Amino acid sequence: MQRLELNPNFTDPDAFYAALTALHRDRSEAESERINARLILLLANHIGDQTVLEEAISLAAGGGDQ
């Protein structure tokens, strides 16, 4: 069974943060929410494993240790 990777795993966290903040710059709240929803679905599709996705959902909801 796969587990959600909780250790730092970014190749360039600063570049990711810069890209993410640039994506949302000058967007309305509604547009940012749609972008976030699409991004979540794209990344969830990439992960693919239901157990890992459920673990991520639980952690995001505050239902597990990090």
C-alpha positions as a Markdown table, in Angstrom:
| # | Residue | x | y | z |
|---|---|---|---|---|
| 1 | Met | 0.0 | 0.0 | 0.0 |
| 2 | Gln | 1.4 | 3.4 | -1.0 |
| 3 | Arg | 1.5 | 6.2 | 1.6 |
| 4 | Leu | 1.3 | 9.9 | 1.2 |
| 5 | Glu | 4.8 | 11.5 | 1.0 |
| 6 | Leu | 5.0 | 14.0 | 3.9 |
| 7 | Asn | 8.8 | 14.6 | 3.8 |
| 8 | Pro | 9.9 | 17.6 | 1.7 |
| 9 | Asn | 9.9 | 16.4 | -1.9 |
| 10 | Phe | 10.1 | 19.6 | -4.0 |
| 11 | Thr | 12.9 | 19.9 | -6.5 |
| 12 | Asp | 12.6 | 23.7 | -6.2 |
| 13 | Pro | 10.0 | 24.8 | -3.6 |
| 14 | Asp | 10.7 | 28.6 | -4.1 |
| 15 | Ala | 10.0 | 28.2 | -7.9 |
| 16 | Phe | 6.8 | 26.3 | -7.2 |
| 17 | Tyr | 5.6 | 29.0 | -4.7 |
| 18 | Ala | 6.5 | 31.7 | -7.2 |
| 19 | Ala | 4.6 | 30.0 | -10.0 |
| 20 | Leu | 1.6 | 29.4 | -7.7 |
| 21 | Thr | 1.4 | 32.9 | -6.5 |
| 22 | Ala | 1.8 | 34.3 | -10.0 |
| 23 | Leu | -1.0 | 32.1 | -11.2 |
| 24 | His | -3.4 | 33.7 | -8.7 |
| 25 | Arg | -2.1 | 37.3 | -9.1 |
| 26 | Asp | -4.8 | 39.6 | -10.4 |
| 27 | Arg | -7.5 | 36.9 | -10.3 |
| 28 | Ser | -10.9 | 37.2 | -8.7 |
| 29 | Glu | -11.6 | 35.0 | -5.7 |
| 30 | Ala | -14.0 | 32.9 | -7.8 |
| 31 | Glu | -11.4 | 32.5 | -10.6 |
| 32 | Ser | -8.8 | 31.4 | -8.0 |
| 33 | Glu | -11.1 | 28.9 | -6.5 |
| 34 | Arg | -11.8 | 27.4 | -10.0 |
| 35 | Ile | -8.0 | 27.3 | -10.7 |
| 36 | Asn | -7.4 | 25.6 | -7.3 |
| 37 | Ala | -10.1 | 23.0 | -8.0 |
| 38 | Arg | -8.6 | 22.2 | -11.4 |
| 39 | Leu | -5.1 | 22.0 | -9.9 |
| 40 | Ile | -6.4 | 19.6 | -7.2 |
| 41 | Leu | -8.1 | 17.4 | -9.8 |
| 42 | Leu | -5.0 | 17.3 | -12.0 |
| 43 | Leu | -2.7 | 16.4 | -9.1 |
| 44 | Ala | -5.1 | 13.8 | -7.8 |
| 45 | Asn | -5.3 | 12.2 | -11.2 |
| 46 | His | -1.5 | 12.1 | -11.3 |
| 47 | Ile | -1.4 | 10.5 | -7.8 |
| 48 | Gly | -4.1 | 8.1 | -8.8 |
| 49 | Asp | -4.0 | 5.9 | -5.7 |
| 50 | Gln | -7.3 | 6.1 | -3.7 |
| 51 | Thr | -5.6 | 5.3 | -0.4 |
| 52 | Val | -3.1 | 8.1 | -0.8 |
| 53 | Leu | -5.8 | 10.5 | -1.9 |
| 54 | Glu | -7.9 | 9.6 | 1.1 |
| 55 | Glu | -4.9 | 10.1 | 3.4 |
| 56 | Ala | -4.3 | 13.5 | 1.9 |
| 57 | Ile | -8.0 | 14.4 | 2.3 |
| 58 | Ser | -7.9 | 13.4 | 6.0 |
| 59 | Leu | -4.8 | 15.4 | 6.7 |
| 60 | Ala | -6.1 | 18.4 | 4.9 |
| 61 | Ala | -9.2 | 18.3 | 7.0 |
| 62 | Gly | -7.2 | 18.1 | 10.2 |
| 63 | Gly | -8.0 | 14.5 | 10.8 |
| 64 | Gly | -4.5 | 13.1 | 11.0 |
| 65 | Asp | -1.0 | 13.6 | 12.3 |
| 66 | Gln | 1.5 | 15.3 | 10.0 |
